[in-house]
């Protein structure tokens, strides 16, 4: 997994590529921790993510909780397979997901 961090104004964007699984989720969580307190909103560009495990879902919950009292968390570019996981787990009803 590769995470590229960019920011503009009070929004941080994490561009994620690869798999979010047990091995890579801690790195993503660390990146979320490092940026959540500094910005008002967070965008995760997931157009390069082809798989997310339960460990990755846990990081999404953490990111949502870290940003919920601010501008929030938005996921973008979620592919069909990952979106299906979000639907089955109910994440799509809680986390803002845009095309």
C-alpha positions, 0 to 999 in steps of 0.5 A: 500500500502507498499513501500520498498526503496532500493538503489544501486550506483546512482539508487533507487528502490521502490518496491510497493505492493497493490493499488495505489489510492486516499488514498495511492498516497500521500504516494508514492508521498512523497517517490518519492520526498524524493528520486528523488533529491538524485539519478540519476535514479529510478526504480519502481517495480510494480509486487505487484500492482494490481490497479492504479487510476488517483491519482496514474497516477498523481504520475507516471507523477510526478516521470517521470518529476522528473527523466527525466533530469537524468537517467530516471524512469523505471517501472518493473513488471507491470501486465496486468490490470495496463498495460492496463491502461498505454496503454489507457492513453498513459503512455506506450509511455512516461514512460519506462516499462520493463518486 
